[in-house]
Amino acid sequence: MTEIVIDTPEVRAAAGRLAEAAESGNPVRPVRDLIGADDVRRAYAVQRIGVRTRLEAGAQLVGRKIGLTSPAVQKQLGVDQPDFGVLFSDMNVAETTTAQRPPLLQPKVEAELAFILGADLDGDQLDAITARGAVDYAVAALEIVDSRIADWDITFGDTVADNASSGWFALGTQRLSLDEFEPRDVAMAMTFDDEVVAVGTGSACLGDPLNALAWLARTAREFGAPLQAGEIILTGALGPMAPLRPGVRVRSELICGKEIFAAVDFTWEES
């Protein structure tokens, strides 16, 4: 899986189709007719074209996101592994105005735990213990996922090619040391205007968000782009995602025992 430099007319056409959707704001048909539903190498080759195009246009890479960490979602798409995408600075809702962010087409939101790395993760031994040691701190997070594919009609190949169905993200301001809590023991409740729409746990994320981070570290190293200090890592959903509507106040609370110890809020205000 390390070699993903594939340059074929089909890969370029898939990247072009997704770019058209991003530019026009209109979802397009799936790209699996061009690259297949589960061809990992071709899907990441399409993703890499999209990332390169954004970087060449001046976008700043600030981290990565992990998707498909839930066994239920993996089963739904017929895969046995997570996927990953790239985070750019203009996806961070705290640092950019709505008008400056990539447009949302058909967004959904999910609650996550984000890690901010204090050290590179590029060594030979990349497991949950090593990953823990590289984390500077954790924060509550909301990922506003999106798809350029019409009606979210996606397979593994479609979502990987589409930068793992990325959109925006919101980070909580309270920094949590991993000495204070165990990520796998966290409980989560996500509300829309104070109504609970999703609940979950840290263990729903590959058994432990640190397992997800270790998987990403190994995979990113294999792909020749190891994780670096300072990067933001969205580790994957702690519970079900919910369709997002403008004006709804979204809140995710992280709970240990019976105590709320971190939260993040977000409202999508259309430009």
C-alpha positions as CSV (number, residue, x, y, z in Angstrom):
1,M,0.0,0.0,0.0
2,T,3.0,2.3,0.1
3,E,3.1,3.1,-3.6
4,I,0.2,5.3,-4.5
5,V,1.8,7.4,-7.3
6,I,-0.6,6.3,-10.0
7,D,-1.2,8.5,-13.0
8,T,-3.9,7.3,-15.3
9,P,-6.6,9.0,-17.2
10,E,-9.2,7.5,-14.9
11,V,-7.5,8.8,-11.7
12,R,-7.2,12.3,-13.2
13,A,-10.8,12.2,-14.3
14,A,-12.0,11.2,-10.8
15,A,-10.0,14.0,-9.3
16,G,-11.4,16.4,-11.8
17,R,-15.0,15.3,-11.1
18,L,-14.5,15.9,-7.4
19,A,-12.8,19.3,-8.0
20,E,-15.8,20.3,-10.2
21,A,-18.2,19.6,-7.3
22,A,-16.0,21.6,-4.8
23,E,-15.9,24.5,-7.2
24,S,-19.5,24.6,-8.3
25,G,-21.1,23.6,-5.0
26,N,-23.1,20.9,-6.8
27,P,-22.5,17.2,-5.8
28,V,-21.5,14.8,-8.6
29,R,-22.0,11.1,-9.3
30,P,-19.7,8.7,-7.5
31,V,-16.2,8.2,-8.9
32,R,-16.1,4.4,-8.4
33,D,-17.0,4.0,-12.1
34,L,-13.5,5.4,-12.8
35,I,-11.3,3.9,-9.9
36,G,-13.3,1.1,-8.5
37,A,-15.2,0.7,-5.2
38,D,-12.3,-0.7,-3.1
39,D,-9.1,0.0,-4.9
40,V,-7.1,1.6,-2.1
41,R,-4.1,2.7,-4.2
42,R,-6.2,4.4,-6.9
43,A,-8.5,6.1,-4.3
44,Y,-5.5,7.6,-2.4
45,A,-3.9,8.6,-5.7
46,V,-7.1,10.7,-6.4
47,Q,-7.0,12.1,-2.9
48,R,-3.3,13.1,-3.4
49,I,-4.1,15.0,-6.5
50,G,-6.7,17.0,-4.7
51,V,-4.4,17.7,-1.8
52,R,-1.6,18.7,-4.1
53,T,-3.9,21.1,-5.9
54,R,-4.9,22.8,-2.7
55,L,-1.3,23.1,-1.5
56,E,-0.3,24.6,-4.8
57,A,-3.1,27.2,-4.4
58,G,-1.7,28.2,-1.0
59,A,-3.6,26.1,1.5
60,Q,-1.8,25.2,4.7
61,L,-1.9,21.6,6.0
62,V,-2.5,21.5,9.7
63,G,-3.3,17.9,10.4
64,R,-5.1,14.7,9.5
65,K,-8.4,13.1,10.1
66,I,-9.3,9.4,10.5
67,G,-12.5,8.0,9.2
68,L,-14.3,4.6,9.2
69,T,-13.2,3.8,12.7
70,S,-16.6,2.3,13.6
71,P,-17.1,-1.4,13.0
72,A,-20.7,-0.8,12.0
73,V,-19.7,1.7,9.3
74,Q,-16.9,-0.6,8.1
75,K,-19.4,-3.4,7.8
76,Q,-21.8,-1.1,5.9
77,L,-19.1,-0.2,3.3
78,G,-17.7,-3.8,3.2
79,V,-14.2,-2.8,4.4
80,D,-12.0,-3.9,7.3
81,Q,-9.8,-0.8,7.7
82,P,-10.1,2.9,8.5
83,D,-9.2,5.6,6.1
84,F,-7.6,9.0,6.4
85,G,-7.7,12.5,4.9
86,V,-5.9,15.8,5.3
87,L,-6.9,18.9,7.4
88,F,-6.3,22.4,6.0
89,S,-6.2,25.6,8.1
90,D,-9.3,27.0,6.3
91,M,-11.3,24.0,7.7
92,N,-10.8,25.3,11.2
93,V,-14.0,27.2,12.1
94,A,-12.2,29.1,14.9
95,E,-9.6,30.6,12.5
96,T,-11.6,31.4,9.4
97,T,-14.9,33.0,8.6
98,T,-17.6,31.0,6.8
99,A,-16.9,32.8,3.6
100,Q,-13.2,31.7,3.8
101,R,-13.9,28.1,4.4
102,P,-14.6,25.4,1.7
103,P,-18.3,25.4,0.8
104,L,-20.5,22.8,2.4
105,L,-22.7,20.8,0.1
106,Q,-24.5,18.2,2.2
107,P,-22.9,18.3,5.7
108,K,-23.2,16.1,8.7
109,V,-21.6,16.4,12.1
110,E,-20.0,13.9,14.4
111,A,-18.4,14.3,17.8
112,E,-14.7,13.2,18.3
113,L,-11.6,13.5,20.4
114,A,-8.8,15.4,18.8
115,F,-5.1,15.0,19.7
116,I,-2.5,17.7,19.2
117,L,0.9,16.2,18.7
118,G,3.9,17.4,20.7
119,A,6.4,15.1,19.0
120,D,6.8,13.5,15.6
121,L,5.5,10.0,15.1
122,D,7.9,8.5,12.6
123,G,9.8,5.8,14.5
124,D,10.0,2.1,13.9
125,Q,7.7,1.3,16.9
126,L,4.3,2.9,16.4
127,D,1.8,1.5,18.8
128,A,-0.7,2.9,21.2
129,I,2.0,3.4,23.9
130,T,4.2,5.3,21.5
131,A,1.2,7.3,20.2
132,R,0.3,8.3,23.8
133,G,3.8,9.6,24.4
134,A,3.6,11.9,21.3
135,V,0.4,13.6,22.3
136,D,0.8,17.1,23.8
137,Y,-2.9,17.4,24.7
138,A,-6.4,16.4,23.7
139,V,-9.5,18.5,23.1
140,A,-13.2,17.9,22.4
141,A,-13.9,18.2,18.7
142,L,-16.7,18.3,16.2
143,E,-16.0,17.3,12.6
144,I,-18.4,18.7,10.0
145,V,-18.1,16.0,7.4
146,D,-19.2,16.5,3.9
147,S,-19.4,14.7,0.6
148,R,-18.9,15.9,-2.9
149,I,-20.7,12.7,-4.0
150,A,-24.5,13.2,-4.5
151,D,-26.7,11.8,-1.8
152,W,-23.7,10.4,0.1
153,D,-23.8,7.4,-2.3
154,I,-20.3,6.3,-1.3
155,T,-18.1,3.3,-1.2
156,F,-14.7,3.0,0.3
157,G,-13.1,4.2,-2.9
158,D,-15.4,7.2,-3.2
159,T,-14.8,8.5,0.3
160,V,-11.0,8.1,0.3
161,A,-10.8,9.9,-3.1
162,D,-12.9,12.7,-1.6
163,N,-10.3,13.4,1.1
164,A,-12.2,11.0,3.5
165,S,-15.4,13.1,3.1
166,S,-13.8,16.1,4.9
167,G,-15.5,19.4,5.5
168,W,-14.7,21.6,8.5
169,F,-13.8,21.0,12.2
170,A,-14.3,22.8,15.5
171,L,-12.0,22.3,18.5
172,G,-12.8,22.9,22.2
173,T,-10.6,25.3,24.1
174,Q,-10.0,23.2,27.2
175,R,-6.7,21.3,26.9
176,L,-6.7,17.8,28.4
177,S,-3.6,16.0,29.5
178,L,-3.6,12.2,29.0
179,D,-2.6,12.0,32.6
180,E,-6.1,13.3,33.5
181,F,-8.2,10.7,31.6
182,E,-8.2,7.5,29.5
183,P,-9.5,8.3,26.0
184,R,-11.1,4.9,25.7
185,D,-13.2,5.5,28.8
186,V,-14.7,8.8,27.6
187,A,-18.5,9.0,27.1
188,M,-19.9,11.5,24.7
189,A,-23.3,13.3,24.2
190,M,-24.0,15.5,21.2
191,T,-26.9,17.8,21.2
192,F,-28.8,20.0,18.6
193,D,-30.3,23.0,20.4
194,D,-30.1,21.0,23.7
195,E,-31.7,17.9,22.3
196,V,-29.5,14.8,22.4
197,V,-29.0,13.4,18.8
198,A,-26.0,11.1,19.4
199,V,-24.2,9.4,22.2
200,G,-21.0,7.3,22.1
201,T,-17.8,6.3,23.8
202,G,-14.1,6.4,23.3
203,S,-14.1,2.6,22.9
204,A,-16.2,3.0,19.7
205,C,-13.2,4.5,18.0
206,L,-11.1,1.3,17.1
207,G,-11.4,0.3,20.8
208,D,-9.4,3.4,21.9
209,P,-8.7,6.7,20.1
210,L,-5.0,6.0,20.8
211,N,-5.3,2.9,18.6
212,A,-6.7,5.1,15.8
213,L,-3.7,7.4,16.2
214,A,-1.3,4.5,16.1
215,W,-2.9,3.2,13.0
216,L,-2.7,6.6,11.3
217,A,1.0,7.0,12.4
218,R,1.9,3.6,10.8
219,T,-0.1,4.3,7.6
220,A,1.1,7.9,7.2
221,R,4.7,6.7,7.6
222,E,4.1,3.9,5.0
223,F,2.8,6.6,2.6
224,G,5.9,8.7,3.0
225,A,4.2,11.5,5.0
226,P,4.8,10.7,8.7
227,L,2.9,12.6,11.4
228,Q,4.7,15.7,12.8
229,A,4.7,17.7,16.0
230,G,2.0,20.3,16.0
231,E,-0.4,18.5,13.8
232,I,-4.1,18.2,14.8
233,I,-5.4,14.7,14.6
234,L,-9.2,14.0,14.5
235,T,-9.3,10.4,15.7
236,G,-12.8,9.4,14.4
237,A,-16.4,9.4,15.5
238,L,-17.3,8.5,19.1
239,G,-20.9,8.0,18.0
240,P,-23.3,8.3,15.1
241,M,-23.2,11.4,12.8
242,A,-26.2,13.6,12.3
243,P,-27.3,15.8,9.3
244,L,-26.4,19.4,9.9
245,R,-28.7,22.4,9.3
246,P,-27.8,26.1,9.3
247,G,-28.6,27.9,12.6
248,V,-28.6,24.7,14.8
249,R,-26.4,25.0,17.9
250,V,-24.4,21.8,18.1
251,R,-22.7,20.9,21.4
252,S,-20.5,17.9,22.2
253,E,-19.8,17.1,25.8
254,L,-17.2,14.6,27.0
255,I,-17.9,12.8,30.2
256,C,-15.8,10.8,32.6
257,G,-17.9,9.1,35.3
258,K,-20.7,11.6,35.8
259,E,-18.7,14.8,35.3
260,I,-18.6,16.8,32.1
261,F,-14.9,17.7,31.7
262,A,-14.7,19.1,28.2
263,A,-17.1,20.5,25.6
264,V,-17.2,22.1,22.2
265,D,-19.9,24.2,20.5
266,F,-20.6,25.1,16.9
267,T,-23.3,26.8,14.9
268,W,-23.3,26.8,11.1
269,E,-24.0,30.3,9.9
270,E,-24.4,30.4,6.2
271,S,-22.5,33.3,4.4
